[in-house]
Amino acid sequence: MADKPSIVFAHGLWADGSCFSKLIPTLQAEGHTVWASQHGLDSLEGDVACVTRGINHVPGPVVLVGHSYGGTLITKAGTHDRVAALVYLCALAPDETETSQQQQDKFDKTPVFGHIEVADNRVYLKESGISHFCGDLPESEQKLVLATGAVPVADIFDQQVPGTAWRTKPSWYVIGNQDETVNPELQRAAVDRMGAHGRPVDSSHVPMLSQPEFVLDVIREAVKSI
């Protein structure tokens, strides 16, 4: 399958690789090697290293797809010489001189952050906040998201490693118009700053689960650019 670009996914907070489960089978059927990074959210450096191992594991040119904090990861790991395109899903995309938190601080805080708790130096999403994360999913799917989400170390947004791949790699960005986790204004500003191909959709923070066909089409656009 190395004649087609590989796809490497990077999940964000309160998620794991299964958040891409509605995309992976279709992309595999279309002939792509697909890998979903399963990182522990223990440190930015460690998570970027995990995504980089995924890039090294798959053949050919690579399209990196990052959701939420996963956008920070593909921004850093995407400087890899085999990464040909980047796809951001309601994602952070900090510049070289800013952290994920500094990028978020430029915009109003979203409702989800009123429903978190810190325990054992980890930031948990409360059940009361799941509707602000993925409220356009059926209740059963919302419960599954809550049960399978990886929990980040408390200072993960304040950590920094080098790399700003969107400055040199073509980028696409799915903007969640109804996102209550990453501010849609941040997303639109990121598109402008990056010079990315912005693709707005009426979705919550998880368009890959609520609008998978839309997201697949954006990934296909990125693939065709290679």
N, C-alpha and C positions, 0 to 999 in steps of 0.2 A: 504493500500500500504506500510505499515511499514515493510514488509518482505524484501524489497529492500532498499539499502542506499538512503538517500535523497540527492538532489543536491541543493546547495546554490550558486548563482552567485553574483559576486561583479564587478560592472562596474568601469570604470576609468573616466578620464577627457573628456569633450566634448562628453559624452555618457550618456545613462540611461539604465534601465533594458531592454528596447526594443532591445538593441544591441544583445541580446541572443535569439531573436524571432525565428531564424531558427534552434535553438537547443531544445528549451523548449517543443514544441509539440511532437517531437520524443521521448524525454526522458520520458515524461508523458505517452505516449502510451506504453513504455516499462516497466511501472509499478513504476516509481520513483515519489515521492513527490518532486516538484521543487519550489524553491523560488528565486526570483530575488530581491536583496536588492536595494532599491531606496534611496540612500543617497544624501545629499545636497551639498557635497564638501565644507562645511563651516569650518570644522576642521577635522584633522586626528582622534582625539579622538572621535568626534561625529560619523564619518563614520565607525570606527571600532565598536563602540557601536551598530550602525545600523545593521552591518553584524552579530554581536553576537546575536542580537534579532532575526534575521532570523534563525540562528542555533537553538536557543531555541524554535522557533516556529515549526520546522519540526521534524518528528519522527526519531528514529533509528540512526545508524551511518551516518555521513555526509561526502560527498565529496564537498570541497570548490573549486570553479572555479573563478579565478580572472583575469581580463583583464587589462593590462597597470598599472595604479595606483592601480587598484583593486588587483594587486599582493602584494602591500604593505599591503593592508587591510587583505588579507587572511594570510599573514605572521604573522600579529598581532593577528587577531581573531582566527586563526587556532590552537592556543594553547588550545582552548576549548577541554574538555576531550571527547566529542563525535565526534570530527573531526578525520576521519580515513585516509584521503588522500587529497592532494592538487594538483590542476591543474592550471598552469600558462599559460596565453595566451599573448605572446609578452609583458611580464609583468616585472615590477620592483619587486625586492626581496631583500630589504636591510637587512644587518646584524644588530645585536643588537646595534652596535656602530656607525652606519651610518644612515643618513637620506636618503630619496628618492633622494634628490638633490645631495648629496655626492656620491651616487652610480652612478648617471648619469654623474657627473663631471669627472669621471675616463675615459670617452670615448668622442669621438668627438661629438659635437652638431649636431643634425639631422636637415634636411631642414625645418621641420614643424615650428621650433621655429623662423624662419625668417618671419612668417606669423601670429603673435599674436599681440594683443593689450590689454592694461590694462585700465579698466574703472570701476569706483565704487569699486575699490579694488578687481576686478575680472579679470581673464585672459580669454579673448575671442579668439577663433580661427577665423581668417578672412576667407572669402570665397575663397580668393586666395590660402589658405593653405589646403583646403579640399583634393586636389589630393595627398598631402603628407601624409594624414591620412588614406584615404581609396580609393586610386586611381584605384584599380582594381575592384571597383563596377561600375555598370551602373550609368550614370549621375543622373538619377532620385533617385537612392538609396543614392548617395553622398549628394544630396540636403536634403533628409530626415534625414540623419545623422547630417548634419549641423544644421537643424532646431530643432532637439530633444535633442541635447547635453547639459548636465548640465555644468555650468560654475564654475570653482574652485576659491576659495579665493586665493589671489596672493601669499601667503607664504605657501601654503599647502605642497609643497615638502620639506620645511625646518622644518616642525613640526615632533615631535617624541613622540612615546609611546612605552612601552616595549612589547617584544614578538618576537620570531623568530621560527615560527612553523616548517619551513623546516629543522631545525636541528634535529627534533625528529619524523617528520611525512614523510611517503613516498610521493615523489613529481614527477609530470610529467610537462613537459614544451614544449609548441608549439613555435618554433622559426620561426618568419616571416623573410624569407631570403631577402625580398624586403621592409622591414619596413623602413619608413623614419620618424618615430616618436620616437620609442625606438630603439636605435642603435642595429643592429643585433649582433655586437661584444659584447655589454653588455649582450645580451641574452645568447650567447654562454658561456661567462665567468660565468654567473649566473648558468647555467646548471652544469658546472664543479665544482663551489664552493659548490653548494647545493648537488651534487651527485644525481641530478635528472635524470629522463628518458627523454632525449632530443628527440624531434620529429620535425625536420625541414620541412618546407613547403614553396613553392614559393608563398608568399602572401604579401599583404600590412600589415598595423598595425591591420587589423580587420579580421583575419582568420575565426572567428566565423560567419562572414557574407559572405566572399568571398570563403571560403573552409569549409562549415559547416559539410560535411560528414567526412572530415579528423579530425576535432575537436571532433566530436561525437565519432569517433573510439578511440581517446586518452582518452576521459572521460570514455568510456567503459573499457579501460585498467585499469584505476584507480579503477573503481567499482569492477572489477574482483579480485583486490588485497585484498579486504576486506573479 
